[in-house]
Amino acid sequence: MPRKSEAENVVDLQQVPRLQLSIEEAAAALRMPVTTLDLLRKDPDPNAAPYFFMVGRRWYTTVELIKEWQETFIGKRREVISRANALANPGEQSLSE
C-alpha cells in the first residue's frame, strides 16, 4: 500500500459548520477510532491529542484546536524524521539546510 504524504493526512475541517465537535465527531473528522482518540486525550503528553474541554459529561474540542494540534504533531514528526536521517547518514547534509 503506498504511503500517504503528510499533506494528504491533514484533514480539511472547513466543511464542518459547528463551533465545537464531540469526541466522536472529532474522531470521524480525523479518520481515527474514538477509543484511540480517547486514549490519546488521556495521555500525559499535552501534544498527544487535540485539547478537549468538558461540557456537562461530554468532551468537546474545536476546529481551531484540531488544526493547531495537527500543525504541532506534523512539526514534531518532521523534527524526529530529520534527526533520524542525520543519525543514519552523518556525512550527508540535509537538503533543507
N, C-alpha and C positions, 0 to 999 in steps of 0.2 A: 504494500500500500504506500503510495507516495506521501511524503511528509508535507504537511501544510506549512506555509510560511507564517511568520508571526503576524503579518498584516491580515491574513485570512482568519486567524484565530480571534482577532479583536471584533467584538460584537457591535454592530451598529444599533444603538439604542434610541436613535432619533425617532423611530416609529412608535415608541412606547409613549402614550399620551399621559400616563399617570405621573404624579409627583413622587409617589413612594411605591415601592414594589415589595410584596411579601417575599419571604424566603423561597417559596415555591415559584413565584414569577421570576425572581432573580435567577434561580437555578435554570429555569426554562430559557431565559434570555442568554445565559452563559453556556447553555448546552451541557450541563453537568447534572448529575443526580442530586436531589435535595439532601440526601444523607451526607454526601461528600461536602456540599457547601455548609451544612450544619456543623460537621466536624471541623472544617477549616475555620468557621466562625468562632468555635470554642478553643482554637489553638492559641497558646500564649503569645505567639508572634503576632503583633498587630497588623503586619502586612500579609498574613496568610490568606485573608479573605477581605472583601469589602467591609467597611464599617456598617454594622447593623445597630438599630436602636429599637427599643421595646415600646409598643403602644398597646396598653392593656396586657394581654397574654401573648401577643404575637410579635414576631421580629420583622422589621422593615428596613429597607435601605433606599437610596435614591439613585437616579441615573447618574448624577454627577459623582457620587461616591463610587459607583462601579467603574466609571471612566477613570477616575483618579487611581483606583486600585489597579486597573489594567495597565496604566502607564508605569506605575511603580513596579508591578510584577514583571512586566516585559523589560524594564530597565535593569532590574536585578538579574534577570536571566541573561541579558546581553553581557553584563559585567562578568558573570560566572563563566560564560562561554569564552569570552576574550581571555580571562585568566587561565582557563584550562588550555586554550590554544597556545598561550605564551609558555606555559609549563611543558607542553608537549613538543613545542618547536622553539627552544630557547635561542637559537641562532637567527631565526627569521623575524623580521619586523612586520607588524600588522599593517594592512593597507590603510586603516583609519588614522594612523599616527602621522 
